[in-house]
Amino acid sequence: MAEVEFEIEHKFSRDEAVSKLRRLLVANGCDSLLRDLDFAADDDEFSFSGKIKGVDVSGVVLVFDLSVRILVSLPWAAQPFREPAGKYIREYFEANLA
């Protein structure tokens, strides 16, 4: 697996950030980055799996007081797209945590 990891700062309380992420992951609609989403939440930690633009992915989102750390695993076949996929995922989460 190829991995993409990044941290995004937020201005919310930890509980507000968790709530925003929960809504984001539950809103698996047409504007969602993730399709066929399956996720589990344990307080301020989310694990997920699904598809991004047809590619199977899985990951973990950890919520901290001032930031969110996201680790996404991509299949080896997606290795050439690791950087653009990471940028796309980062921008998606940044826009939804603004």
Biopython code that builds the backbone (N, CA, C, O; Angstrom):
import numpy as np
from Bio.PDB.StructureBuilder import StructureBuilder

atoms = [
    (1, "MET", "N", (0.826, -1.194, 0.000)),
    (1, "MET", "CA", (0.000, 0.000, 0.000)),
    (1, "MET", "C", (0.869, 1.256, 0.000)),
    (1, "MET", "O", (1.899, 1.320, 0.671)),
    (2, "ALA", "N", (0.441, 2.224, -0.747)),
    (2, "ALA", "CA", (1.063, 3.547, -0.726)),
    (2, "ALA", "C", (0.282, 4.381, 0.285)),
    (2, "ALA", "O", (-0.941, 4.274, 0.374)),
    (3, "GLU", "N", (0.980, 5.198, 1.034)),
    (3, "GLU", "CA", (0.304, 5.980, 2.055)),
    (3, "GLU", "C", (0.486, 7.472, 1.845)),
    (3, "GLU", "O", (1.528, 7.936, 1.382)),
    (4, "VAL", "N", (-0.547, 8.202, 2.195)),
    (4, "VAL", "CA", (-0.536, 9.663, 2.162)),
    (4, "VAL", "C", (-0.915, 10.103, 3.573)),
    (4, "VAL", "O", (-1.934, 9.676, 4.115)),
    (5, "GLU", "N", (-0.082, 10.963, 4.160)),
    (5, "GLU", "CA", (-0.374, 11.440, 5.512)),
    (5, "GLU", "C", (-0.220, 12.953, 5.556)),
    (5, "GLU", "O", (0.728, 13.509, 5.001)),
    (6, "PHE", "N", (-1.158, 13.605, 6.218)),
    (6, "PHE", "CA", (-1.054, 15.046, 6.376)),
    (6, "PHE", "C", (-1.854, 15.492, 7.587)),
    (6, "PHE", "O", (-2.673, 14.746, 8.125)),
    (7, "GLU", "N", (-1.599, 16.726, 8.002)),
    (7, "GLU", "CA", (-2.284, 17.308, 9.141)),
    (7, "GLU", "C", (-2.894, 18.641, 8.717)),
    (7, "GLU", "O", (-2.259, 19.440, 8.029)),
    (8, "ILE", "N", (-4.130, 18.863, 9.137)),
    (8, "ILE", "CA", (-4.851, 20.082, 8.799)),
    (8, "ILE", "C", (-5.225, 20.782, 10.105)),
    (8, "ILE", "O", (-5.812, 20.173, 10.999)),
    (9, "GLU", "N", (-4.886, 22.045, 10.203)),
    (9, "GLU", "CA", (-5.272, 22.826, 11.377)),
    (9, "GLU", "C", (-6.745, 23.209, 11.269)),
    (9, "GLU", "O", (-7.272, 23.406, 10.174)),
    (10, "HIS", "N", (-7.407, 23.312, 12.437)),
    (10, "HIS", "CA", (-8.795, 23.773, 12.461)),
    (10, "HIS", "C", (-8.966, 24.757, 13.614)),
    (10, "HIS", "O", (-8.131, 24.835, 14.514)),
    (11, "LYS", "N", (-10.056, 25.498, 13.568)),
    (11, "LYS", "CA", (-10.314, 26.524, 14.572)),
    (11, "LYS", "C", (-11.474, 26.160, 15.493)),
    (11, "LYS", "O", (-11.980, 27.017, 16.216)),
    (12, "PHE", "N", (-11.892, 24.920, 15.474)),
    (12, "PHE", "CA", (-13.042, 24.472, 16.248)),
    (12, "PHE", "C", (-12.600, 23.805, 17.540)),
    (12, "PHE", "O", (-11.426, 23.483, 17.722)),
    (13, "SER", "N", (-13.555, 23.606, 18.427)),
    (13, "SER", "CA", (-13.273, 22.749, 19.574)),
    (13, "SER", "C", (-13.129, 21.325, 19.035)),
    (13, "SER", "O", (-13.553, 21.030, 17.918)),
    (14, "ARG", "N", (-12.548, 20.478, 19.812)),
    (14, "ARG", "CA", (-12.385, 19.083, 19.377)),
    (14, "ARG", "C", (-13.750, 18.471, 19.068)),
    (14, "ARG", "O", (-13.902, 17.776, 18.063)),
    (15, "ASP", "N", (-14.735, 18.720, 19.917)),
    (15, "ASP", "CA", (-16.076, 18.161, 19.704)),
    (15, "ASP", "C", (-16.715, 18.675, 18.418)),
    (15, "ASP", "O", (-17.363, 17.914, 17.699)),
    (16, "GLU", "N", (-16.535, 19.962, 18.125)),
    (16, "GLU", "CA", (-17.077, 20.527, 16.886)),
    (16, "GLU", "C", (-16.395, 19.909, 15.670)),
    (16, "GLU", "O", (-17.055, 19.603, 14.677)),
    (17, "ALA", "N", (-15.086, 19.724, 15.741)),
    (17, "ALA", "CA", (-14.356, 19.104, 14.630)),
    (17, "ALA", "C", (-14.828, 17.672, 14.415)),
    (17, "ALA", "O", (-15.007, 17.240, 13.277)),
    (18, "VAL", "N", (-15.028, 16.939, 15.501)),
    (18, "VAL", "CA", (-15.534, 15.560, 15.400)),
    (18, "VAL", "C", (-16.912, 15.562, 14.749)),
    (18, "VAL", "O", (-17.196, 14.735, 13.882)),
    (19, "SER", "N", (-17.761, 16.486, 15.164)),
    (19, "SER", "CA", (-19.117, 16.579, 14.604)),
    (19, "SER", "C", (-19.079, 16.893, 13.107)),
    (19, "SER", "O", (-19.808, 16.279, 12.328)),
    (20, "LYS", "N", (-18.240, 17.838, 12.705)),
    (20, "LYS", "CA", (-18.111, 18.182, 11.279)),
    (20, "LYS", "C", (-17.621, 16.973, 10.475)),
    (20, "LYS", "O", (-18.134, 16.701, 9.390)),
    (21, "LEU", "N", (-16.640, 16.257, 11.000)),
    (21, "LEU", "CA", (-16.118, 15.084, 10.294)),
    (21, "LEU", "C", (-17.167, 13.980, 10.204)),
    (21, "LEU", "O", (-17.293, 13.316, 9.174)),
    (22, "ARG", "N", (-17.903, 13.791, 11.270)),
    (22, "ARG", "CA", (-18.953, 12.761, 11.252)),
    (22, "ARG", "C", (-19.974, 13.081, 10.159)),
    (22, "ARG", "O", (-20.361, 12.198, 9.394)),
    (23, "ARG", "N", (-20.418, 14.357, 10.083)),
    (23, "ARG", "CA", (-21.364, 14.758, 9.039)),
    (23, "ARG", "C", (-20.752, 14.586, 7.652)),
    (23, "ARG", "O", (-21.421, 14.150, 6.716)),
    (24, "LEU", "N", (-19.493, 14.929, 7.536)),
    (24, "LEU", "CA", (-18.800, 14.814, 6.251)),
    (24, "LEU", "C", (-18.742, 13.356, 5.794)),
    (24, "LEU", "O", (-18.992, 13.059, 4.625)),
    (25, "LEU", "N", (-18.417, 12.457, 6.706)),
    (25, "LEU", "CA", (-18.296, 11.049, 6.344)),
    (25, "LEU", "C", (-19.662, 10.395, 6.142)),
    (25, "LEU", "O", (-19.798, 9.480, 5.329)),
    (26, "VAL", "N", (-20.670, 10.858, 6.875)),
    (26, "VAL", "CA", (-22.016, 10.311, 6.704)),
    (26, "VAL", "C", (-22.638, 10.809, 5.410)),
    (26, "VAL", "O", (-23.411, 10.088, 4.779)),
    (27, "ALA", "N", (-22.313, 12.037, 5.004)),
    (27, "ALA", "CA", (-22.876, 12.644, 3.789)),
    (27, "ALA", "C", (-22.216, 12.040, 2.568)),
    (27, "ALA", "O", (-21.514, 12.725, 1.824)),
    (28, "ASN", "N", (-22.440, 10.785, 2.372)),
    (28, "ASN", "CA", (-21.810, 10.057, 1.266)),
    (28, "ASN", "C", (-22.620, 10.273, -0.007)),
    (28, "ASN", "O", (-22.978, 9.317, -0.696)),
    (29, "GLY", "N", (-22.905, 11.545, -0.315)),
    (29, "GLY", "CA", (-23.733, 11.886, -1.465)),
    (29, "GLY", "C", (-22.912, 12.187, -2.692)),
    (29, "GLY", "O", (-21.731, 11.850, -2.767)),
    (30, "CYS", "N", (-23.549, 12.827, -3.656)),
    (30, "CYS", "CA", (-22.902, 13.068, -4.945)),
    (30, "CYS", "C", (-21.759, 14.069, -4.855)),
    (30, "CYS", "O", (-20.891, 14.083, -5.728)),
    (31, "ASP", "N", (-21.735, 14.912, -3.818)),
    (31, "ASP", "CA", (-20.630, 15.859, -3.698)),
    (31, "ASP", "C", (-19.523, 15.336, -2.798)),
    (31, "ASP", "O", (-18.554, 16.044, -2.524)),
    (32, "SER", "N", (-19.659, 14.115, -2.344)),
    (32, "SER", "CA", (-18.677, 13.537, -1.438)),
    (32, "SER", "C", (-17.454, 13.029, -2.203)),
    (32, "SER", "O", (-17.570, 12.529, -3.321)),
    (33, "LEU", "N", (-16.309, 13.164, -1.594)),
    (33, "LEU", "CA", (-15.068, 12.637, -2.151)),
    (33, "LEU", "C", (-15.091, 11.115, -2.136)),
    (33, "LEU", "O", (-14.630, 10.471, -3.079)),
    (34, "LEU", "N", (-15.628, 10.543, -1.066)),
    (34, "LEU", "CA", (-15.622, 9.098, -0.864)),
    (34, "LEU", "C", (-16.923, 8.466, -1.318)),
    (34, "LEU", "O", (-18.003, 8.976, -1.020)),
    (35, "ARG", "N", (-16.828, 7.373, -2.027)),
    (35, "ARG", "CA", (-17.991, 6.605, -2.475)),
    (35, "ARG", "C", (-17.948, 5.238, -1.803)),
    (35, "ARG", "O", (-16.894, 4.781, -1.360)),
    (36, "ASP", "N", (-19.113, 4.592, -1.735)),
    (36, "ASP", "CA", (-19.216, 3.268, -1.119)),
    (36, "ASP", "C", (-18.520, 3.263, 0.237)),
    (36, "ASP", "O", (-17.763, 2.349, 0.563)),
    (37, "LEU", "N", (-18.790, 4.288, 1.003)),
    (37, "LEU", "CA", (-18.081, 4.523, 2.255)),
    (37, "LEU", "C", (-18.561, 3.611, 3.369)),
    (37, "LEU", "O", (-19.758, 3.394, 3.555)),
    (38, "ASP", "N", (-17.603, 3.091, 4.094)),
    (38, "ASP", "CA", (-17.858, 2.367, 5.324)),
    (38, "ASP", "C", (-16.947, 3.016, 6.359)),
    (38, "ASP", "O", (-15.732, 3.063, 6.167)),
    (39, "PHE", "N", (-17.519, 3.517, 7.456)),
    (39, "PHE", "CA", (-16.661, 4.138, 8.453)),
    (39, "PHE", "C", (-17.112, 3.777, 9.849)),
    (39, "PHE", "O", (-18.269, 3.430, 10.085)),
    (40, "ALA", "N", (-16.174, 3.868, 10.760)),
    (40, "ALA", "CA", (-16.437, 3.630, 12.174)),
    (40, "ALA", "C", (-15.827, 4.776, 12.954)),
    (40, "ALA", "O", (-14.760, 5.283, 12.608)),
    (41, "ALA", "N", (-16.515, 5.177, 14.008)),
    (41, "ALA", "CA", (-16.023, 6.273, 14.841)),
    (41, "ALA", "C", (-15.872, 5.779, 16.266)),
    (41, "ALA", "O", (-16.718, 5.056, 16.792)),
    (42, "ASP", "N", (-14.784, 6.185, 16.870)),
    (42, "ASP", "CA", (-14.533, 5.888, 18.272)),
    (42, "ASP", "C", (-14.049, 7.186, 18.909)),
    (42, "ASP", "O", (-12.859, 7.500, 18.883)),
    (43, "ASP", "N", (-14.987, 7.931, 19.480)),
    (43, "ASP", "CA", (-14.721, 9.252, 20.053)),
    (43, "ASP", "C", (-14.129, 10.181, 19.008)),
    (43, "ASP", "O", (-14.850, 10.656, 18.131)),
    (44, "ASP", "N", (-12.829, 10.450, 19.080)),
    (44, "ASP", "CA", (-12.196, 11.400, 18.162)),
    (44, "ASP", "C", (-11.283, 10.712, 17.149)),
    (44, "ASP", "O", (-10.323, 11.305, 16.658)),
    (45, "GLU", "N", (-11.595, 9.464, 16.848)),
    (45, "GLU", "CA", (-10.845, 8.714, 15.833)),
    (45, "GLU", "C", (-11.823, 8.039, 14.883)),
    (45, "GLU", "O", (-12.755, 7.359, 15.313)),
    (46, "PHE", "N", (-11.603, 8.232, 13.596)),
    (46, "PHE", "CA", (-12.444, 7.626, 12.574)),
    (46, "PHE", "C", (-11.589, 6.706, 11.720)),
    (46, "PHE", "O", (-10.446, 7.032, 11.399)),
    (47, "SER", "N", (-12.130, 5.581, 11.359)),
    (47, "SER", "CA", (-11.485, 4.741, 10.347)),
    (47, "SER", "C", (-12.494, 4.618, 9.207)),
    (47, "SER", "O", (-13.704, 4.592, 9.432)),
    (48, "PHE", "N", (-11.983, 4.545, 7.991)),
    (48, "PHE", "CA", (-12.886, 4.496, 6.852)),
    (48, "PHE", "C", (-12.294, 3.663, 5.731)),
    (48, "PHE", "O", (-11.086, 3.436, 5.667)),
    (49, "SER", "N", (-13.166, 3.218, 4.858)),
    (49, "SER", "CA", (-12.760, 2.579, 3.613)),
    (49, "SER", "C", (-13.818, 2.929, 2.583)),
    (49, "SER", "O", (-14.980, 3.155, 2.922)),
    (50, "GLY", "N", (-13.417, 2.970, 1.355)),
    (50, "GLY", "CA", (-14.329, 3.316, 0.281)),
    (50, "GLY", "C", (-13.559, 3.496, -1.006)),
    (50, "GLY", "O", (-12.480, 2.928, -1.180)),
    (51, "LYS", "N", (-14.115, 4.289, -1.911)),
    (51, "LYS", "CA", (-13.480, 4.540, -3.199)),
    (51, "LYS", "C", (-13.361, 6.037, -3.415)),
    (51, "LYS", "O", (-14.275, 6.801, -3.101)),
    (52, "ILE", "N", (-12.232, 6.441, -3.951)),
    (52, "ILE", "CA", (-12.022, 7.808, -4.382)),
    (52, "ILE", "C", (-11.727, 7.736, -5.871)),
    (52, "ILE", "O", (-10.715, 7.177, -6.293)),
    (53, "LYS", "N", (-12.628, 8.310, -6.661)),
    (53, "LYS", "CA", (-12.505, 8.263, -8.121)),
    (53, "LYS", "C", (-12.262, 6.834, -8.614)),
    (53, "LYS", "O", (-11.439, 6.608, -9.501)),
    (54, "GLY", "N", (-12.985, 5.872, -8.030)),
    (54, "GLY", "CA", (-12.919, 4.483, -8.454)),
    (54, "GLY", "C", (-11.794, 3.663, -7.854)),
    (54, "GLY", "O", (-11.706, 2.465, -8.124)),
    (55, "VAL", "N", (-10.930, 4.268, -7.048)),
    (55, "VAL", "CA", (-9.800, 3.559, -6.448)),
    (55, "VAL", "C", (-10.131, 3.240, -4.994)),
    (55, "VAL", "O", (-10.536, 4.122, -4.237)),
    (56, "ASP", "N", (-9.956, 1.968, -4.606)),
    (56, "ASP", "CA", (-10.187, 1.567, -3.219)),
    (56, "ASP", "C", (-9.168, 2.232, -2.308)),
    (56, "ASP", "O", (-7.968, 2.215, -2.583)),
    (57, "VAL", "N", (-9.656, 2.817, -1.226)),
    (57, "VAL", "CA", (-8.795, 3.459, -0.238)),
    (57, "VAL", "C", (-9.289, 3.097, 1.154)),
    (57, "VAL", "O", (-10.436, 2.690, 1.339)),
    (58, "SER", "N", (-8.416, 3.250, 2.110)),
    (58, "SER", "CA", (-8.790, 3.125, 3.516)),
    (58, "SER", "C", (-7.967, 4.138, 4.280)),
    (58, "SER", "O", (-6.952, 4.631, 3.787)),
    (59, "GLY", "N", (-8.408, 4.444, 5.476)),
    (59, "GLY", "CA", (-7.652, 5.425, 6.221)),
    (59, "GLY", "C", (-8.139, 5.627, 7.631)),
    (59, "GLY", "O", (-9.092, 5.001, 8.096)),
    (60, "VAL", "N", (-7.440, 6.535, 8.296)),
    (60, "VAL", "CA", (-7.737, 6.887, 9.678)),
    (60, "VAL", "C", (-7.695, 8.404, 9.785)),
    (60, "VAL", "O", (-6.822, 9.054, 9.209)),
    (61, "VAL", "N", (-8.641, 8.958, 10.524)),
    (61, "VAL", "CA", (-8.665, 10.387, 10.806)),
    (61, "VAL", "C", (-8.616, 10.540, 12.322)),
    (61, "VAL", "O", (-9.475, 10.020, 13.033)),
    (62, "LEU", "N", (-7.617, 11.250, 12.805)),
    (62, "LEU", "CA", (-7.459, 11.504, 14.237)),
    (62, "LEU", "C", (-7.708, 12.979, 14.495)),
    (62, "LEU", "O", (-7.107, 13.836, 13.846)),
    (63, "VAL", "N", (-8.589, 13.279, 15.435)),
    (63, "VAL", "CA", (-8.928, 14.662, 15.739)),
    (63, "VAL", "C", (-8.201, 15.088, 17.011)),
    (63, "VAL", "O", (-8.284, 14.428, 18.047)),
    (64, "PHE", "N", (-7.487, 16.208, 16.906)),
    (64, "PHE", "CA", (-6.789, 16.792, 18.043)),
    (64, "PHE", "C", (-7.403, 18.156, 18.334)),
    (64, "PHE", "O", (-8.284, 18.608, 17.603)),
    (65, "ASP", "N", (-6.944, 18.815, 19.397)),
    (65, "ASP", "CA", (-7.513, 20.107, 19.796)),
    (65, "ASP", "C", (-7.400, 21.161, 18.706)),
    (65, "ASP", "O", (-8.337, 21.938, 18.518)),
    (66, "LEU", "N", (-6.296, 21.215, 17.988)),
    (66, "LEU", "CA", (-6.089, 22.270, 16.994)),
    (66, "LEU", "C", (-5.861, 21.759, 15.575)),
    (66, "LEU", "O", (-5.612, 22.541, 14.657)),
    (67, "SER", "N", (-5.947, 20.446, 15.403)),
    (67, "SER", "CA", (-5.681, 19.895, 14.079)),
    (67, "SER", "C", (-6.352, 18.536, 13.905)),
    (67, "SER", "O", (-6.864, 17.933, 14.848)),
    (68, "VAL", "N", (-6.322, 18.090, 12.662)),
    (68, "VAL", "CA", (-6.810, 16.765, 12.291)),
    (68, "VAL", "C", (-5.682, 16.098, 11.507)),
    (68, "VAL", "O", (-5.142, 16.690, 10.573)),
    (69, "ARG", "N", (-5.331, 14.895, 11.874)),
    (69, "ARG", "CA", (-4.305, 14.142, 11.151)),
    (69, "ARG", "C", (-5.005, 13.048, 10.362)),
    (69, "ARG", "O", (-5.829, 12.305, 10.896)),
    (70, "ILE", "N", (-4.662, 12.963, 9.079)),
    (70, "ILE", "CA", (-5.318, 12.013, 8.179)),
    (70, "ILE", "C", (-4.266, 11.131, 7.540)),
    (70, "ILE", "O", (-3.272, 11.622, 7.005)),
    (71, "LEU", "N", (-4.486, 9.829, 7.596)),
    (71, "LEU", "CA", (-3.612, 8.845, 6.966)),
    (71, "LEU", "C", (-4.474, 8.031, 6.015)),
    (71, "LEU", "O", (-5.435, 7.389, 6.437)),
    (72, "VAL", "N", (-4.132, 8.056, 4.735)),
    (72, "VAL", "CA", (-4.890, 7.340, 3.708)),
    (72, "VAL", "C", (-3.972, 6.312, 3.059)),
    (72, "VAL", "O", (-2.845, 6.626, 2.677)),
    (73, "SER", "N", (-4.459, 5.091, 2.937)),
    (73, "SER", "CA", (-3.723, 4.024, 2.259)),
    (73, "SER", "C", (-4.330, 3.792, 0.886)),
    (73, "SER", "O", (-5.537, 3.593, 0.747)),
    (74, "LEU", "N", (-3.471, 3.821, -0.125)),
    (74, "LEU", "CA", (-3.866, 3.587, -1.512)),
    (74, "LEU", "C", (-3.245, 2.283, -1.985)),
    (74, "LEU", "O", (-2.173, 1.915, -1.504)),
    (75, "PRO", "N", (-3.878, 1.572, -2.906)),
    (75, "PRO", "CA", (-3.265, 0.357, -3.431)),
    (75, "PRO", "C", (-1.989, 0.702, -4.206)),
    (75, "PRO", "O", (-1.834, 1.818, -4.703)),
    (76, "TRP", "N", (-1.086, -0.266, -4.300)),
    (76, "TRP", "CA", (0.183, -0.034, -5.018)),
    (76, "TRP", "C", (-0.053, 0.420, -6.450)),
    (76, "TRP", "O", (0.726, 1.200, -6.996)),
    (77, "ALA", "N", (-1.121, -0.066, -7.053)),
    (77, "ALA", "CA", (-1.413, 0.328, -8.438)),
    (77, "ALA", "C", (-1.647, 1.833, -8.559)),
    (77, "ALA", "O", (-1.480, 2.406, -9.636)),
    (78, "ALA", "N", (-2.033, 2.473, -7.454)),
    (78, "ALA", "CA", (-2.288, 3.916, -7.465)),
    (78, "ALA", "C", (-1.049, 4.724, -7.075)),
    (78, "ALA", "O", (-1.130, 5.947, -6.963)),
    (79, "GLN", "N", (0.074, 4.077, -6.869)),
    (79, "GLN", "CA", (1.306, 4.757, -6.462)),
    (79, "GLN", "C", (1.661, 5.942, -7.367)),
    (79, "GLN", "O", (2.065, 6.980, -6.843)),
    (80, "PRO", "N", (1.534, 5.845, -8.686)),
    (80, "PRO", "CA", (1.859, 6.996, -9.532)),
    (80, "PRO", "C", (0.967, 8.215, -9.271)),
    (80, "PRO", "O", (1.332, 9.340, -9.612)),
    (81, "PHE", "N", (-0.197, 7.986, -8.669)),
    (81, "PHE", "CA", (-1.136, 9.066, -8.407)),
    (81, "PHE", "C", (-1.126, 9.504, -6.949)),
    (81, "PHE", "O", (-2.011, 10.239, -6.509)),
    (82, "ARG", "N", (-0.124, 9.052, -6.203)),
    (82, "ARG", "CA", (-0.062, 9.326, -4.771)),
    (82, "ARG", "C", (-0.061, 10.828, -4.468)),
    (82, "ARG", "O", (-0.840, 11.291, -3.635)),
    (83, "GLU", "N", (0.795, 11.578, -5.129)),
    (83, "GLU", "CA", (0.874, 13.017, -4.857)),
    (83, "GLU", "C", (-0.401, 13.758, -5.272)),
    (83, "GLU", "O", (-0.941, 14.519, -4.469)),
    (84, "PRO", "N", (-0.906, 13.561, -6.508)),
    (84, "PRO", "CA", (-2.150, 14.259, -6.866)),
    (84, "PRO", "C", (-3.330, 13.821, -5.990)),
    (84, "PRO", "O", (-4.180, 14.639, -5.637)),
    (85, "ALA", "N", (-3.380, 12.536, -5.641)),
    (85, "ALA", "CA", (-4.466, 12.050, -4.781)),
    (85, "ALA", "C", (-4.355, 12.681, -3.399)),
    (85, "ALA", "O", (-5.363, 13.089, -2.821)),
    (86, "GLY", "N", (-3.150, 12.764, -2.870)),
    (86, "GLY", "CA", (-2.936, 13.387, -1.572)),
    (86, "GLY", "C", (-3.362, 14.843, -1.577)),
    (86, "GLY", "O", (-3.982, 15.315, -0.624)),
    (87, "LYS", "N", (-3.034, 15.553, -2.641)),
    (87, "LYS", "CA", (-3.411, 16.966, -2.764)),
    (87, "LYS", "C", (-4.935, 17.097, -2.822)),
    (87, "LYS", "O", (-5.516, 17.959, -2.162)),
    (88, "TYR", "N", (-5.565, 16.249, -3.604)),
    (88, "TYR", "CA", (-7.017, 16.261, -3.766)),
    (88, "TYR", "C", (-7.712, 15.987, -2.423)),
    (88, "TYR", "O", (-8.654, 16.685, -2.051)),
    (89, "ILE", "N", (-7.242, 14.977, -1.712)),
    (89, "ILE", "CA", (-7.827, 14.600, -0.423)),
    (89, "ILE", "C", (-7.622, 15.727, 0.591)),
    (89, "ILE", "O", (-8.541, 16.098, 1.321)),
    (90, "ARG", "N", (-6.409, 16.259, 0.622)),
    (90, "ARG", "CA", (-6.110, 17.357, 1.552)),
    (90, "ARG", "C", (-7.027, 18.557, 1.300)),
    (90, "ARG", "O", (-7.599, 19.102, 2.244)),
    (91, "GLU", "N", (-7.173, 18.973, 0.042)),
    (91, "GLU", "CA", (-8.018, 20.111, -0.309)),
    (91, "GLU", "C", (-9.475, 19.850, 0.083)),
    (91, "GLU", "O", (-10.171, 20.752, 0.547)),
    (92, "TYR", "N", (-9.919, 18.624, -0.106)),
    (92, "TYR", "CA", (-11.296, 18.263, 0.252)),
    (92, "TYR", "C", (-11.533, 18.430, 1.748)),
    (92, "TYR", "O", (-12.518, 19.044, 2.157)),
    (93, "PHE", "N", (-10.635, 17.887, 2.563)),
    (93, "PHE", "CA", (-10.796, 17.997, 4.006)),
    (93, "PHE", "C", (-10.594, 19.439, 4.480)),
    (93, "PHE", "O", (-11.300, 19.885, 5.385)),
    (94, "GLU", "N", (-9.660, 20.167, 3.898)),
    (94, "GLU", "CA", (-9.460, 21.565, 4.275)),
    (94, "GLU", "C", (-10.723, 22.386, 3.996)),
    (94, "GLU", "O", (-11.142, 23.189, 4.830)),
    (95, "ALA", "N", (-11.320, 22.183, 2.836)),
    (95, "ALA", "CA", (-12.521, 22.938, 2.474)),
    (95, "ALA", "C", (-13.684, 22.621, 3.413)),
    (95, "ALA", "O", (-14.506, 23.491, 3.699)),
    (96, "ASN", "N", (-13.754, 21.390, 3.890)),
    (96, "ASN", "CA", (-14.862, 20.995, 4.737)),
    (96, "ASN", "C", (-14.609, 21.221, 6.232)),
    (96, "ASN", "O", (-15.514, 21.054, 7.050)),
    (97, "LEU", "N", (-13.400, 21.591, 6.577)),
    (97, "LEU", "CA", (-13.099, 21.945, 7.966)),
    (97, "LEU", "C", (-12.903, 23.436, 8.138)),
    (97, "LEU", "O", (-12.476, 23.890, 9.200)),
    (98, "ALA", "N", (-13.211, 24.203, 7.102)),
    (98, "ALA", "CA", (-13.028, 25.666, 7.155)),
    (98, "ALA", "C", (-14.147, 26.316, 7.954)),
    (98, "ALA", "O", (-14.166, 27.537, 8.109)),
]
sb = StructureBuilder()
sb.init_structure("model")
sb.init_model(0)
sb.init_chain("A")
sb.init_seg("    ")
for serial, (resi, resn, name, xyz) in enumerate(atoms, 1):
    if name == "N":
        sb.init_residue(resn, " ", resi, " ")
    sb.init_atom(name, np.array(xyz, "f"), 0.0, 1.0, " ", f" {name:<3s}", serial, name[0])
structure = sb.get_structure()
